[in-house]
Amino acid sequence: MQTILLPFVWVLNGALVTLYVIVAHLPALAAAGAAAYMGTTAPAEQRRHAWAAAALASAGALVSDALLALMVVAMAALGAVAVRVEKYNPYTLAWRTIGGLGLYGMMLLGFALYNAFGGFPAEVGASYLDAIIRIAVYAYPLGFLAMIAQALWVHPPMPGGRPEDLVTTVRTRGKQE
């Protein structure tokens, strides 16, 4: 009887291991998905750079703590929403968002390399450097979010919605054709 059930136990065990790995890496998978969304929705001229930034952010999220991966998710999600909401210059905001994600991905990769090869900070005499790096890795997303907020709140809402509509209304003196 045990021999008959053994293949089912193996399959169940494999499914449970797969589920465990997925759940353990869920923040990194969410970061990869959010960054990939930025890559697919970027303007055509920026798409190649957006995919490179998405790859850097995804790789950085994969080798970092879950909290840092969730910061990548938040940065990509809020950046995508901001690009959709921005009426004045979404093209520039998309470029700044892509650059911010790429830079943070490089920071996370450098942080992981520093932790892997740096050894114990007190042994190398760089405990102050370790503190500065840790603060920078956690503070950068706040600066990124401040940049997004500044881009969204710098222009007051205008009647008519988009700047192009206002320019058309002024040029035609309000006459519709």
C-alpha positions as CSV (number, residue, x, y, z in Angstrom):
1,M,0.0,0.0,0.0
2,Q,2.8,2.4,0.8
3,T,4.4,1.9,-2.6
4,I,1.3,2.9,-4.4
5,L,1.0,6.2,-2.5
6,L,4.7,7.1,-2.7
7,P,4.5,8.9,-6.1
8,F,1.5,11.0,-4.9
9,V,3.5,11.9,-1.8
10,W,6.4,13.0,-4.0
11,V,4.2,15.1,-6.2
12,L,2.6,16.7,-3.1
13,N,6.0,17.3,-1.6
14,G,7.2,19.0,-4.9
15,A,4.1,21.1,-5.0
16,L,4.6,22.2,-1.4
17,V,8.2,23.1,-2.0
18,T,7.2,25.1,-5.1
19,L,4.5,26.9,-3.1
20,Y,7.0,27.6,-0.3
21,V,9.6,29.1,-2.7
22,I,6.9,31.2,-4.3
23,V,5.7,32.5,-1.0
24,A,9.2,33.1,0.3
25,H,10.0,35.2,-2.8
26,L,6.7,36.9,-3.2
27,P,8.0,40.4,-2.6
28,A,10.7,39.9,-5.2
29,L,8.2,38.5,-7.7
30,A,5.9,41.4,-7.0
31,A,8.8,43.8,-7.6
32,A,9.6,42.1,-10.9
33,G,6.0,42.3,-12.0
34,A,5.7,46.0,-11.0
35,A,9.0,46.8,-12.7
36,A,8.0,44.9,-15.8
37,Y,4.7,46.9,-15.9
38,M,6.8,50.0,-16.0
39,G,8.7,48.5,-18.9
40,T,5.6,47.7,-20.9
41,T,3.9,51.0,-20.4
42,A,6.9,53.2,-21.1
43,P,6.9,55.4,-24.2
44,A,8.4,53.6,-27.2
45,E,11.5,55.7,-27.2
46,Q,12.2,54.9,-23.5
47,R,11.2,51.2,-23.6
48,R,14.7,49.8,-24.0
49,H,15.9,51.8,-21.0
50,A,12.8,50.9,-19.0
51,W,13.4,47.2,-19.5
52,A,17.0,47.7,-18.4
53,A,15.8,49.5,-15.3
54,A,13.2,46.9,-14.7
55,A,15.9,44.2,-14.9
56,L,18.1,46.0,-12.5
57,A,15.3,46.7,-10.0
58,S,14.1,43.1,-10.2
59,A,17.6,41.7,-9.7
60,G,18.2,44.1,-6.8
61,A,14.9,43.0,-5.2
62,L,15.7,39.4,-5.6
63,V,19.0,39.6,-3.7
64,S,17.7,42.0,-1.0
65,D,15.5,41.8,2.0
66,A,11.8,41.5,1.6
67,L,11.3,45.1,2.8
68,L,13.6,46.5,0.1
69,A,11.7,44.4,-2.5
70,L,8.5,45.9,-1.3
71,M,10.0,49.4,-1.6
72,V,10.7,48.5,-5.3
73,V,7.1,47.5,-5.6
74,A,5.9,50.8,-4.1
75,M,8.2,52.9,-6.2
76,A,7.2,51.2,-9.4
77,A,3.5,51.2,-8.6
78,L,3.4,54.9,-7.5
79,G,5.5,55.8,-10.5
80,A,3.1,54.1,-12.9
81,V,0.1,55.8,-11.2
82,A,1.9,59.2,-11.3
83,V,2.7,58.8,-15.0
84,R,-1.0,58.1,-15.7
85,V,-2.2,61.0,-13.6
86,E,0.3,63.6,-14.8
87,K,-1.2,65.9,-17.4
88,Y,1.6,68.4,-18.1
89,N,4.6,66.2,-19.0
90,P,4.0,62.5,-18.5
91,Y,6.9,61.7,-20.8
92,T,9.5,63.4,-18.6
93,L,7.9,61.9,-15.4
94,A,8.1,58.4,-17.0
95,W,11.8,59.0,-17.8
96,R,12.5,60.2,-14.2
97,T,10.6,57.2,-12.8
98,I,12.5,54.7,-15.0
99,G,15.8,56.3,-14.0
100,G,14.9,56.2,-10.3
101,L,14.0,52.5,-10.5
102,G,17.2,51.7,-12.3
103,L,19.3,53.7,-9.9
104,Y,17.7,52.0,-6.9
105,G,18.2,48.6,-8.5
106,M,21.9,49.4,-8.8
107,M,22.0,50.5,-5.2
108,L,20.4,47.3,-4.1
109,L,22.9,45.2,-6.1
110,G,25.8,47.2,-4.7
111,F,24.4,46.8,-1.2
112,A,24.1,43.0,-1.7
113,L,27.7,42.8,-3.0
114,Y,28.9,44.9,-0.1
115,N,27.2,42.6,2.3
116,A,28.5,39.5,0.6
117,F,32.1,40.5,0.2
118,G,32.6,43.1,2.8
119,G,32.8,40.8,5.8
120,F,32.0,41.9,9.3
121,P,32.0,45.8,9.2
122,A,34.1,46.1,12.4
123,E,36.8,43.8,11.0
124,V,37.3,46.0,7.9
125,G,37.2,49.2,10.0
126,A,34.2,50.6,8.0
127,S,31.3,50.5,10.4
128,Y,30.5,54.1,9.6
129,L,30.4,53.2,5.9
130,D,28.1,50.4,6.7
131,A,25.7,52.7,8.5
132,I,25.8,55.3,5.7
133,I,25.0,52.6,3.1
134,R,22.2,51.2,5.2
135,I,20.6,54.6,5.7
136,A,21.0,55.4,1.9
137,V,19.3,52.2,0.9
138,Y,16.3,52.9,3.1
139,A,16.2,56.7,2.5
140,Y,16.4,56.7,-1.3
141,P,12.8,55.5,-1.8
142,L,11.6,58.5,0.3
143,G,13.5,60.8,-2.0
144,F,12.0,59.1,-5.0
145,L,8.5,59.4,-3.6
146,A,9.2,63.1,-2.8
147,M,10.1,63.5,-6.5
148,I,6.9,61.9,-7.6
149,A,4.8,64.1,-5.2
150,Q,6.6,67.2,-6.4
151,A,5.9,66.3,-10.1
152,L,2.3,65.8,-9.4
153,W,1.6,68.7,-7.1
154,V,3.7,71.4,-8.8
155,H,1.0,72.3,-11.2
156,P,-2.5,73.4,-10.0
157,P,-5.5,71.8,-11.7
158,M,-6.7,73.8,-14.6
159,P,-10.1,74.2,-16.3
160,G,-10.4,72.0,-19.3
161,G,-8.1,69.3,-18.1
162,R,-5.0,69.2,-20.2
163,P,-2.6,72.0,-21.2
164,E,-3.2,71.4,-24.9
165,D,-6.9,72.0,-24.4
166,L,-6.2,75.4,-22.7
167,V,-3.8,76.4,-25.4
168,T,-6.4,75.5,-28.1
169,T,-9.1,77.4,-26.2
170,V,-7.0,80.5,-26.0
171,R,-5.9,80.4,-29.6
172,T,-9.4,79.9,-31.0
173,R,-10.9,82.3,-28.5
174,G,-13.2,79.6,-27.2
175,K,-14.8,78.9,-30.6
176,Q,-15.3,75.2,-31.4
177,E,-15.2,74.1,-35.0
